């Protein structure tokens, strides 16, 4: 549990050498703590949102020349008095300054404690606070857009509107209970039914966006598999536009899996170049590589099955395709070395389903990238609306959907108002749980413990 009465300190920039390192303090004693070790202006007499040059000293010893930024609460990130000390980026200097802050009364911040204080002080709701962590972790345009949308309150505003409309009807239904003997009806059941249908439809849209949200947040695992010498490593190099994997005419050159990332239209794809799969080999190392290839395939979101169009192995490709379909694997057939036999001959032998490429000549590589993108995102990824990327939000929205269905059933069965009101309150509870209007200390500690220190 965090004590909001303490003044906390942490390094707000990544550890290691750099031009500048920023140390952040937040709490009621932040200004007085730094003022004890700062030589320059009297910080207690300075205005908010101002910068001041001076020296950090330990007694008579100058530790560093710094710029201090002042933010007086409540107009700060945490809602408390906040100071940021911009030091030179020496690890020794940064540790020395933090140590001086602790000696003068600060305590080391725990992961996410600054953002937790912002939440507790009403500067952010819980969805916005979680978006801070998502923004820091974003590695693609799509994950950045989703995090910014939530940080600016896009998702929160939707939930707020849903809650307000339900609260209005809940109040009217509960008012009816006070006049139950007079048989009056304040809440229009037809309007309530229409509202529940609208909310149910929107909740279903949000839940359906979670699959895309997972892709945006975590990326897509793609395993490139196929027989030895099908051109898997050449394909990886062509996709990355660099010589990442060793390529040779010798079958079995790749002995272990090679992992790289590729950004396609804002979606992060994690490509795994696997050892060529052949069922019988006397080479012990190759057998280990084949086993790892099968493991990579089992964990992949998409399997790219690469085959040599000049090999004439039509039946083998069909067998693999059947195995993927039987196992429920999302797959993409890619015919390589089309430059050797020509596009028409390849289509005549293997049909129109595969994408035909020449990895060596980088022919149709852009078409392959577009197909991978369409398999996971289509045109949805550029939408401006809310996309659910958080498993906690998804679980709570499932409960919201169940509650809305119970409200509909209750009205359809002409249940008394007090029972319908219970289902509405349950729906309001889970909506409030998402934004943090209803929560527990244990849950907050768990959520913020996953943040980085200094944020």
C-alpha positions as CSV (number, residue, x, y, z in Angstrom):
1,X,0.0,0.0,0.0
2,X,1.2,3.5,-0.8
3,X,1.2,6.4,1.7
4,X,0.0,9.5,-0.1
5,X,1.4,11.7,2.7
6,X,5.0,10.9,1.8
7,X,7.1,12.8,-0.7
8,X,8.4,10.4,-3.3
9,X,11.4,10.5,-5.6
10,X,12.5,8.5,-8.6
11,X,14.5,8.7,-11.8
12,X,12.1,9.6,-14.6
13,X,14.4,8.9,-17.5
14,X,15.9,5.5,-18.5
15,X,18.9,4.5,-16.5
16,X,22.3,4.6,-18.1
17,X,24.6,7.3,-19.6
18,X,22.9,10.2,-21.5
19,X,23.1,13.9,-22.0
20,X,20.4,14.6,-19.4
21,X,18.7,12.6,-16.6
22,X,15.5,13.8,-15.0
23,X,14.7,13.1,-11.3
24,X,11.1,13.7,-10.3
25,X,9.7,14.4,-6.8
26,X,6.0,14.6,-5.8
27,X,4.4,15.4,-2.5
28,X,3.8,18.2,0.0
29,X,7.5,18.5,1.0
30,X,8.9,18.3,-2.6
31,X,9.9,22.0,-2.7
32,X,11.4,22.2,0.8
33,X,13.4,19.0,0.2
34,X,15.0,20.2,-3.0
35,X,15.5,23.7,-1.5
36,X,17.8,22.3,1.2
37,X,20.3,21.1,-1.5
38,X,19.8,23.7,-4.2
39,X,22.0,26.7,-4.5
40,X,20.4,29.5,-6.5
41,X,17.1,31.1,-6.0
42,X,14.9,30.3,-3.0
43,X,12.5,27.8,-4.6
44,X,9.9,28.3,-1.9
45,X,9.4,31.9,-3.2
46,X,9.1,31.0,-6.9
47,X,6.0,30.6,-9.0
48,X,4.6,27.5,-10.5
49,X,5.6,26.3,-14.0
50,X,8.9,28.1,-13.9
51,X,12.5,26.9,-14.5
52,X,15.5,27.8,-12.4
53,X,19.3,27.2,-13.0
54,X,21.5,26.4,-10.0
55,X,23.7,23.8,-8.3
56,X,22.9,20.7,-6.3
57,X,25.3,20.6,-3.3
58,X,26.1,18.1,-0.6
59,X,27.4,20.4,2.2
60,X,30.2,22.3,0.5
61,X,30.6,19.9,-2.3
62,X,29.0,20.7,-5.7
63,X,27.3,17.6,-7.1
64,X,26.0,19.0,-10.4
65,X,24.7,22.1,-12.2
66,X,21.0,21.6,-12.9
67,X,17.8,23.1,-14.1
68,X,14.9,22.7,-11.7
69,X,11.2,22.7,-13.0
70,X,8.5,23.7,-10.5
71,X,4.9,22.6,-10.7
72,X,2.6,23.6,-7.8
73,X,-0.4,21.4,-7.1
74,X,-3.1,21.0,-8.1
75,X,-1.8,22.1,-11.5
76,X,0.7,19.2,-11.9
77,X,0.7,15.7,-13.2
78,X,0.0,14.1,-9.8
79,X,-2.1,17.0,-8.4
80,X,0.6,17.6,-5.8
81,X,3.7,19.8,-5.7
82,X,6.0,18.3,-8.3
83,X,9.7,19.1,-8.9
84,X,11.8,17.8,-11.8
85,X,15.6,18.1,-11.5
86,X,17.4,18.0,-14.9
87,X,20.9,16.8,-14.2
88,X,23.8,15.7,-16.4
89,X,23.1,12.1,-17.4
90,X,25.9,10.4,-15.4
91,X,24.7,7.4,-13.5
92,X,26.8,8.4,-10.5
93,X,25.4,12.0,-10.4
94,X,21.8,10.8,-10.7
95,X,22.3,8.2,-7.9
96,X,24.0,10.9,-5.7
97,X,21.1,13.4,-6.2
98,X,18.5,10.8,-5.5
99,X,20.4,9.8,-2.3
100,X,20.5,13.4,-1.2
101,X,16.7,13.7,-1.7
102,X,16.1,10.6,0.4
103,X,18.5,12.0,3.2
104,X,16.4,15.2,3.2
105,X,13.1,13.4,3.7
106,X,11.9,11.8,0.4
107,X,11.2,8.1,-0.1
108,X,11.9,6.1,-3.2
109,X,8.8,5.8,-5.4
110,X,7.3,2.4,-6.2
111,X,6.4,1.4,-9.8
112,X,3.6,3.6,-11.1
113,X,3.3,5.6,-7.9
114,X,3.3,9.0,-9.6
115,X,0.4,7.9,-11.9
116,X,-1.4,6.3,-9.0
117,X,-1.3,9.6,-7.2
118,X,-2.6,11.3,-10.3
119,X,-5.6,8.9,-10.3
120,X,-6.2,9.2,-6.5
121,X,-6.1,13.0,-6.8
122,X,-8.7,13.0,-9.7
123,X,-6.3,14.1,-12.4
124,X,-6.9,10.9,-14.4
125,X,-9.4,8.1,-14.3
126,X,-8.2,4.5,-14.4
127,X,-8.5,4.0,-18.1
128,X,-6.5,7.2,-18.7
129,X,-3.9,6.0,-16.2
130,X,-3.5,2.7,-17.9
131,X,-3.2,4.5,-21.2
132,X,-0.1,6.2,-19.8
133,X,1.6,2.8,-19.5
134,X,0.3,1.8,-22.9
135,X,1.7,5.0,-24.5
136,X,5.2,4.4,-22.9
137,X,5.1,0.8,-24.2
138,X,3.8,1.6,-27.7
139,X,6.0,0.3,-30.5
140,X,3.9,1.1,-33.5
141,X,1.6,3.8,-35.0
142,X,-1.5,1.8,-34.2
143,X,-0.6,1.2,-30.5
144,X,0.3,4.9,-30.2
145,X,-3.0,6.0,-31.6
146,X,-5.0,3.7,-29.3
147,X,-3.1,4.9,-26.3
148,X,-3.5,8.6,-27.1
149,X,-7.2,8.1,-27.7
150,X,-7.7,6.6,-24.3
151,X,-5.3,9.0,-22.6
152,X,-7.4,11.9,-23.9
153,X,-10.5,10.4,-22.4
154,X,-12.1,8.9,-25.5
155,X,-13.0,5.6,-23.9
156,X,-13.8,7.3,-20.6
157,X,-16.3,9.6,-22.2
158,X,-18.2,6.7,-23.8
159,X,-18.4,4.9,-20.5
160,X,-19.5,8.1,-18.7
161,X,-22.4,8.6,-21.2
162,X,-23.5,5.0,-20.7
163,X,-23.4,5.4,-16.9
164,X,-25.3,8.7,-16.9
165,X,-28.1,7.3,-19.1
166,X,-28.5,4.2,-16.9
167,X,-28.3,6.2,-13.7
168,X,-31.2,8.3,-14.8
169,X,-33.4,5.3,-15.4
170,X,-32.2,3.6,-12.2
171,X,-33.2,6.6,-10.2
172,X,-36.7,6.7,-11.8
173,X,-37.3,3.0,-11.2
174,X,-36.1,3.2,-7.6
175,X,-38.4,6.2,-7.1
176,X,-41.3,4.0,-8.2
177,X,-40.5,1.7,-5.3
178,X,-41.3,4.6,-2.9
179,X,-44.7,4.9,-4.4
180,X,-45.3,1.1,-4.9
181,X,-48.7,1.2,-3.3
182,X,-49.9,3.9,-5.6
183,X,-49.0,1.9,-8.8
184,X,-47.3,4.7,-10.6
185,X,-44.7,4.4,-13.3
186,X,-42.0,7.1,-13.6
187,X,-39.6,5.2,-16.0
188,X,-40.8,4.7,-19.5
189,X,-40.2,1.0,-20.1
190,X,-40.2,1.5,-23.9
191,X,-37.4,4.1,-23.6
192,X,-35.5,1.9,-21.2
193,X,-35.7,-1.1,-23.6
194,X,-34.4,1.1,-26.4
195,X,-31.6,2.4,-24.3
196,X,-30.5,-1.1,-23.2
197,X,-30.5,-2.2,-26.9
198,X,-28.3,0.7,-27.8
199,X,-25.9,0.0,-25.0
200,X,-25.8,-3.7,-25.7
201,X,-25.0,-3.0,-29.3
202,X,-22.1,-0.6,-28.4
203,X,-20.8,-3.0,-25.8
204,X,-20.7,-5.8,-28.4
205,X,-18.8,-3.5,-30.7
206,X,-16.2,-2.8,-28.0
207,X,-15.9,-6.5,-27.2
208,X,-15.4,-7.4,-30.8
209,X,-12.6,-4.8,-31.1
210,X,-10.6,-6.7,-28.5
211,X,-9.1,-9.1,-31.1
212,X,-7.8,-6.1,-33.0
213,X,-6.8,-4.5,-29.8
214,X,-4.6,-7.5,-28.9
215,X,-2.9,-7.2,-32.3
216,X,-2.3,-3.5,-31.8
217,X,-0.9,-3.9,-28.3
218,X,1.1,-7.1,-28.6
219,X,1.9,-7.4,-32.2
220,X,1.4,-10.6,-34.4
221,X,3.6,-13.7,-34.2
222,X,4.3,-15.0,-37.8
223,X,6.1,-18.3,-38.3
224,X,7.7,-18.8,-41.7
225,X,7.9,-22.6,-42.2
226,X,8.5,-24.9,-45.1
227,X,10.8,-27.6,-46.4
228,X,14.6,-27.0,-46.4
229,X,15.8,-24.7,-49.2
230,X,12.3,-23.4,-49.9
231,X,13.8,-19.9,-49.4
232,X,12.6,-19.0,-45.9
233,X,15.7,-17.1,-44.9
234,X,15.7,-15.3,-48.3
235,X,12.1,-14.3,-47.7
236,X,12.9,-13.0,-44.2
237,X,15.7,-10.9,-45.6
238,X,13.4,-9.6,-48.4
239,X,10.6,-8.6,-45.9
240,X,13.1,-6.8,-43.7
241,X,15.0,-5.4,-46.7
242,X,18.3,-6.4,-45.1
243,X,20.6,-9.4,-45.0
244,X,19.5,-10.7,-41.5
245,X,19.6,-14.4,-42.1
246,X,22.4,-16.5,-43.7
247,X,21.4,-17.7,-47.1
248,X,23.0,-20.6,-49.1
249,X,22.1,-23.3,-51.6
250,X,22.8,-25.9,-48.9
251,X,19.6,-27.4,-47.5
252,X,19.4,-27.1,-43.7
253,X,21.5,-23.9,-43.4
254,X,19.2,-22.4,-40.8
255,X,19.5,-24.6,-37.7
256,X,17.7,-22.4,-35.1
257,X,14.8,-20.0,-35.2
258,X,15.6,-16.3,-36.0
259,X,13.2,-13.6,-34.7
260,X,12.8,-10.1,-36.2
261,X,10.1,-7.4,-36.1
262,X,8.5,-5.8,-39.1
263,X,6.1,-2.8,-39.0
264,X,3.4,-2.9,-41.6
265,X,1.0,0.0,-41.7
266,X,1.4,0.6,-38.0
267,X,1.0,-3.1,-36.9
268,X,4.0,-4.9,-35.4
269,X,4.7,-8.3,-36.9
270,X,7.2,-10.6,-35.1
271,X,8.7,-12.8,-37.8
272,X,10.2,-16.2,-37.0
273,X,12.4,-17.8,-39.6
274,X,12.4,-21.5,-38.7
275,X,14.7,-24.4,-39.6
276,X,13.4,-26.3,-42.6
277,X,11.0,-29.1,-41.7
278,X,11.8,-32.6,-43.0
279,X,10.5,-35.6,-41.2
280,X,13.7,-37.8,-41.3
281,X,17.2,-36.5,-40.7
282,X,20.2,-38.1,-39.1
283,X,21.7,-34.7,-38.0
284,X,21.1,-34.3,-34.3
285,X,21.4,-30.5,-34.4
286,X,19.0,-30.3,-37.3
287,X,16.5,-32.4,-35.5
288,X,16.6,-29.9,-32.6
289,X,16.1,-27.1,-35.1
290,X,13.1,-28.9,-36.6
291,X,11.5,-29.4,-33.2
292,X,11.9,-25.7,-32.4
293,X,10.3,-24.9,-35.7
294,X,7.2,-26.9,-34.8
295,X,7.1,-25.2,-31.4
296,X,7.3,-21.8,-33.1
297,X,4.5,-22.8,-35.4
298,X,2.2,-23.9,-32.5
299,X,2.7,-20.4,-30.9
300,X,2.2,-18.4,-34.1
301,X,-0.8,-16.2,-34.8
302,X,-0.2,-16.8,-38.5
303,X,1.8,-19.5,-40.3
304,X,3.4,-18.5,-43.6
305,X,3.9,-21.8,-45.4
306,X,6.6,-21.2,-48.1
307,X,7.0,-23.8,-50.8
308,X,9.2,-24.0,-53.9
309,X,7.0,-23.7,-57.0
310,X,9.7,-25.3,-59.2
311,X,9.6,-28.5,-57.0
312,X,6.4,-29.9,-58.5
313,X,5.2,-30.9,-55.0
314,X,1.5,-30.1,-55.5
315,X,0.2,-32.9,-53.4
316,X,2.5,-32.0,-50.5
317,X,1.2,-28.5,-50.4
318,X,-2.4,-29.8,-50.3
319,X,-1.5,-32.1,-47.4
320,X,0.0,-29.2,-45.4
321,X,-3.1,-27.1,-46.2
322,X,-5.3,-29.8,-44.9
323,X,-3.3,-30.1,-41.7
324,X,-3.5,-26.4,-41.0
325,X,-7.3,-26.4,-41.5
326,X,-7.8,-29.4,-39.3
327,X,-5.7,-27.8,-36.5
328,X,-7.5,-24.5,-36.9
329,X,-4.3,-22.7,-37.8
330,X,-4.5,-19.3,-39.5
331,X,-2.2,-19.8,-42.5
332,X,-1.0,-18.2,-45.7
333,X,0.3,-20.2,-48.7
334,X,3.3,-18.5,-50.4
335,X,4.8,-20.0,-53.5
336,X,8.5,-19.0,-53.9
337,X,10.9,-19.1,-56.9
338,X,8.2,-18.2,-59.3
339,X,10.9,-16.6,-61.5
340,X,12.1,-20.1,-62.3
341,X,8.9,-21.4,-63.8
342,X,6.8,-18.3,-64.5
343,X,3.6,-17.0,-62.9
344,X,1.2,-18.7,-65.4
345,X,2.8,-22.1,-64.9
346,X,2.7,-21.7,-61.1
347,X,-1.0,-20.9,-61.1
348,X,-1.7,-23.7,-63.4
349,X,0.0,-26.2,-61.0
350,X,-0.9,-24.8,-57.6
351,X,-4.1,-22.7,-58.2
352,X,-5.0,-19.1,-57.4
353,X,-4.9,-19.3,-53.6
354,X,-1.2,-18.9,-52.9
355,X,0.6,-15.6,-53.2
356,X,3.5,-16.1,-55.7
357,X,6.8,-14.4,-55.1
358,X,10.4,-14.4,-55.9
359,X,12.2,-13.8,-52.6
360,X,15.5,-13.6,-54.4
361,X,14.3,-10.9,-56.8
362,X,12.0,-9.3,-54.1
363,X,9.1,-9.8,-56.5
364,X,5.5,-9.4,-55.0
365,X,7.0,-8.9,-51.5
366,X,4.8,-5.7,-51.0
367,X,1.7,-7.8,-52.0
368,X,2.7,-10.4,-49.3
369,X,3.0,-7.6,-46.7
370,X,-0.4,-6.2,-47.6
371,X,-2.0,-9.7,-47.3
372,X,-0.5,-10.2,-43.8
373,X,-1.8,-6.8,-42.8
374,X,-5.3,-7.6,-44.1
375,X,-5.4,-10.9,-42.3
376,X,-5.1,-9.3,-38.9
377,X,-6.5,-5.7,-39.3
378,X,-8.0,-5.0,-42.6
379,X,-9.1,-1.4,-42.7
380,X,-10.1,-1.3,-39.0
381,X,-6.7,-0.2,-37.6
382,X,-7.1,3.4,-38.8
383,X,-10.4,4.0,-37.2
384,X,-10.6,6.9,-34.8
385,X,-13.0,5.2,-32.3
386,X,-12.2,3.2,-29.2
387,X,-10.4,-0.2,-29.6
388,X,-10.2,-2.4,-26.4
389,X,-6.6,-3.3,-25.8
390,X,-6.8,-4.2,-22.1
391,X,-7.8,-7.6,-20.8
392,X,-9.3,-6.0,-17.6
393,X,-11.5,-3.8,-19.7
394,X,-12.6,-6.8,-21.8
395,X,-13.6,-8.8,-18.7
396,X,-15.6,-6.0,-17.2
397,X,-17.4,-5.3,-20.5
398,X,-18.4,-9.0,-20.6
399,X,-20.1,-8.5,-17.3
400,X,-21.7,-5.3,-18.5
401,X,-23.1,-7.2,-21.5
402,X,-24.5,-10.0,-19.2
403,X,-26.1,-7.4,-17.0
404,X,-27.8,-5.7,-20.0
405,X,-29.1,-9.0,-21.2
406,X,-30.5,-9.6,-17.7
407,X,-32.2,-6.2,-17.7
408,X,-33.9,-7.1,-21.1
409,X,-35.0,-10.5,-19.8
410,X,-36.4,-8.9,-16.6
411,X,-38.4,-6.4,-18.5
412,X,-39.6,-9.0,-21.0
413,X,-40.8,-11.2,-18.1
414,X,-42.4,-8.2,-16.3
415,X,-40.2,-8.5,-13.3
416,X,-40.9,-6.0,-10.4
417,X,-39.0,-2.7,-10.5
418,X,-36.8,-3.6,-7.6
419,X,-35.3,-6.7,-9.4
420,X,-34.8,-4.7,-12.6
421,X,-33.0,-2.0,-10.5
422,X,-30.6,-4.7,-9.1
423,X,-29.5,-5.6,-12.7
424,X,-29.1,-1.9,-13.6
425,X,-26.9,-1.4,-10.5
426,X,-24.8,-4.4,-11.4
427,X,-24.3,-3.0,-14.9
428,X,-23.3,0.4,-13.3
429,X,-20.9,-1.3,-11.0
430,X,-18.9,-2.9,-13.8
431,X,-18.9,0.3,-15.9
432,X,-17.6,2.1,-12.8
433,X,-15.0,-0.6,-12.3
434,X,-13.4,0.1,-15.7
435,X,-12.9,3.8,-15.0
436,X,-12.0,3.3,-11.3
437,X,-15.1,4.9,-9.9
438,X,-15.6,1.6,-8.1
439,X,-12.4,-0.2,-7.1
440,X,-10.3,-1.6,-4.2
441,X,-6.8,-0.8,-3.0
442,X,-5.6,-4.3,-3.8
443,X,-6.7,-3.9,-7.4
444,X,-5.1,-0.5,-7.7
445,X,-1.8,-1.9,-6.3
446,X,-1.8,-4.7,-8.9
447,X,-2.6,-2.4,-11.8
448,X,0.1,0.2,-11.0
449,X,2.7,-2.3,-10.0
450,X,3.1,-3.1,-13.7
451,X,4.1,0.5,-14.5
452,X,7.7,1.6,-14.8
453,X,9.4,3.3,-11.9
454,X,9.4,7.1,-12.3
455,X,5.9,7.1,-13.9
